[in-house]
Amino acid sequence: MTDVETTSRGLTPTGADEVTYWYGDEPSDRRHRSKAVLEALRIYRAAEVAMRRRTRDSMSMGENELLVLRYLLRDSTRRVRPGELTRYLGLSTASTTAILDRLERSGHITRSNNPDDRRSIFIQATPRAHAEVRQTLGNMHDRMLAAVIDMTPDESAAVVAFLQRMSDAVDGVAVDTPAVHSP
């Protein structure tokens, strides 16, 4: 049984009833509910990370290549410049160019000249990229939609608000925590 399976069945890898490492040992119902939500979120994240690894393997791509395709496929009518992808990925221009070269060679993107500025280009996902992503991820997206489609407006609002608060909490980690420098 994997750690994800063990935890999803309500068991902890150590067999302890309550994990107190991060959250103290306050026995309150509020703390217990909070830990249960955070543990469920961890289980989801582990499943998502495993799915992304399987997707990368299936499509023979790295994480950044998939991120570029996902970015381009969000709105196929949008004109995207390489610099926008560089900022999105947080990489150097040279690294972004190498990723775009690989995606172009594999037939997943095209580069086209900007008619308003001959010095710049636009990047666009190809129909092949659309088809491959749909084939690879279509069933998963259908299952995800089925999991949430019957939520009430209040349930949806609560989940969205929770995920926004969690995003804000984890986005602040690098900003709030000073780097530890080795001598």
HELIX and SHEET records of a PDB file:
HELIX    1   1 ASP A    3  SER A    8  1                                   6    
HELIX    2   2 ASP A   29  MET A   59  1                                  31    
HELIX    3   3 GLU A   63  ARG A   74  1                                  12    
HELIX    4   4 PRO A   82  LEU A   89  1                                   8    
HELIX    5   5 THR A   93  ARG A  105  1                                  13    
HELIX    6   6 PRO A  127  VAL A  148  1                                  22    
HELIX    7   7 PRO A  153  ASP A  171  1                                  19    
HELIX    8   8 VAL A  173  ASP A  176  1                                   4    
SHEET    1   A 2 ILE A 109  ASN A 114  0                                        
SHEET    2   A 2 ASP A 117  ALA A 125 -1                                        
END                                                                             
